[in-house]
Amino acid sequence: MDDRIKSAISTLNTLIETCEDGAKGFETAAEGLQDNSAKALFTQYARERAQCAEELRAEVRRLGGNPEDSGSVSGAMHRGWMNIKSAIAGKNDSAIVAEAERGEDVAVETYKKAIQADLPAEVQPKVQRQFTQVRAAHDRVRELEKRYEQTSEPHKNREF
């Protein structure tokens, strides 16, 4: 196996870890959310990330590599932090969504690096499509985070 293929497999395995982390993170977040619409959205994102991971595993196998089958250590710590944060905050939706948004920042950056990598031509469109999907989820989670921030801020200059 040449170095270019080894590098592509490594990049794809990093994306698999990122997708697995995202799937588990969104699943964990959904369990802690009280807002049913946010819960449904995060459950949908968890399924999408799991599907992305499966697509990437198929590409790694096609290239002759062994796909990753679990999330990264940093992702496990991220999930653990979400669990602690949701427990401490009494399952505060705003805190959970803010933590999910931080996880999505990492996912977007990981996909940006993958897009810039030297991937085989037949893999690039799949990675680009997934990046578009991940970025859209990130942007939606960020919008949700801002909405929660606005509704939880104390009213300034309120007269009593």
Long-range contacts (C-beta under 8 A, 24 or more apart in sequence): 1-64, 1-65, 4-118, 4-120, 5-63, 5-64, 5-65, 5-120, 6-65, 7-117, 7-118, 8-63, 8-117, 8-118, 8-119, 8-120, 8-123, 9-60, 9-63, 9-64, 9-65, 11-113, 11-114, 11-117, 11-119, 12-56, 12-59, 12-60, 12-63, 12-65, 12-67, 12-114, 12-119, 12-123, 12-127, 13-60, 13-65, 13-67, 13-68, 14-110, 14-114, 15-52, 15-56, 15-110, 15-111, 15-114, 15-127, 15-130, 16-53, 16-56, 16-57, 16-60, 16-67, 16-68, 17-68, 17-70, 17-71, 17-72, 17-75, 18-72, 18-75, 18-106, 18-107, 18-110, 18-111, 19-49, 19-50, 19-52, 19-53, 19-56, 19-107, 19-130, 20-49, 20-50, 20-53, 20-68, 20-70, 20-71, 20-72, 20-75, 21-71, 21-72, 21-74, 21-75, 21-76, 21-78, 21-79, 21-103, 21-106, 21-107, 22-46, 22-49, 22-103, 22-104, 22-107, 22-134, 23-47, 23-49, 23-50, 23-53, 24-71, 24-75, 24-79, 25-75, 25-78, 25-79, 25-82, 25-100, 25-103, 26-100, 28-79, 28-82, 28-83, 28-86, 29-82, 29-86, 29-96, 29-97, 29-99, 29-100, 32-82, 32-83, 32-86, 32-91, 32-96, 33-91, 33-93, 33-96, 33-97, 34-91, 34-93, 35-93, 38-93, 38-97, 38-144, 41-140, 41-144, 42-100, 45-137, 45-141, 48-133, 48-137, 52-130, 52-133, 52-134, 55-126, 55-130, 56-126, 56-130, 59-123, 59-126, 63-120, 63-123, 74-106, 75-103, 78-102, 78-103, 78-106, 93-148, 94-145, 94-148, 94-149, 94-152, 97-141, 97-144, 97-145, 97-148, 98-145, 98-148, 100-141, 100-145, 101-138, 101-141, 101-142, 101-145, 104-134, 104-137, 104-138, 104-141, 104-142, 105-138, 107-134, 107-138, 108-134, 108-135, 108-138, 111-135
